[in-house]
Amino acid sequence: MGIEPDRLHFSWVSSAEATKFIEVVTEVTDAVKALGPSKHFIKTEAKVA
Amino acid sequence: MLEYTDKIKEIAHRLLKECKVDMVIGFRRGTVPMMNEPHFVTQPADVERLVWDSNCGINLATYLTDRKEKIAVVAKGCDTRNIVTHIIENKIKREQLYIIGVPCRGMIDRRRVASLVTGEIRQVEEDGDTLRVQGEGFESAFKKTDVLQENCAICTHRNPVLHDELVADPLDEQTNVDRYADVKRIEALPSEEKWNYFEDLFATCIRCYACRNACPLCYCPTCFVDESRPQWVGKSQDPTDTLTFHFLRAYHCAGRCTDCGACERACPMEIRIRQLTKKLEKDCWELFDWEAGLTLEKRPPLDAYRPNDPDDFIK
């Protein structure tokens, strides 16, 4: 539906897999940072005059 | 279609007279042309208003959920697939139903017909494959196949999958149709264009929920959009809220939608809601070899775990 593929990640990490967890988090944050802030699906608050 | 109508009347009359069922659900003529409405018959004398033509697009499975009485229902191919889904999901019992199956040649798109003429349509008559449209100062004829609803034109399950009695002999199923031409086109778009496509698609949505109300799958006692504690989604017409509603509703229908077209038919803004549900239908077919409502024996893909379920997306 138009969300960049790099913005959405799926992973299965056991509570015993600390190293994998770190890898996944690093990978996700790097990928999302590379994309920059999302432009879609952001609800702006109504402006009060 | 006259022979279908006569046969339906005859079956309904017989069932009610012999007290085999408490109610027959079928169609009667609507107050305006091309808008047949559901007809709930409980007395044998009332069967005379029952009718069948190419304006019976409403999915009658919608009226079956949580009913306690014994019901006979007039059902097209897609309706019977939704009835199968209802039985699987325990919304009604098979023993409660007497399914009057109708091999369906497709329903006409009243908006397409209206767009082909100028002026108000007063009368529409069907004669075989010809549709005669009359209004003030005009009269035209169309080929029915040219004005079919989009989902009917690409339908591959015209015959009822489950029935107690058929009103006519089964039809040949269509095999030379590409069900997913438009889905493939959207899949090929880059992310940004895809997003814009869907934002444009739902830009005119007025959040009337007609699509949800017409959908046989949308039977939740409280829909997630109506829930206020917690409130899952905003009630405004902000694109974010509108899209959340449509995306989520589509996902709730994944592996259950039979592409009956009730949502698009009901939409007052002519939004092509099936663009979402058809993508999920395609995914279910490609990933799980699944088409909704064809069998009572198997659980739908989102309801069952198989060790070989595709999981390439999980890292």
Interface residues (C-beta under 8 A of the other chain):
Chain A: M1 G2 I3 E4 P5 H9 F10 S11 W12 V24 E27 H40 F41 I42 K43 T44
Chain B: S191 E192 E193 K194 W195 N196 Y197 F198 E199 G234 D238 T240 D241 L243 F247 L276 F313 I314 K315
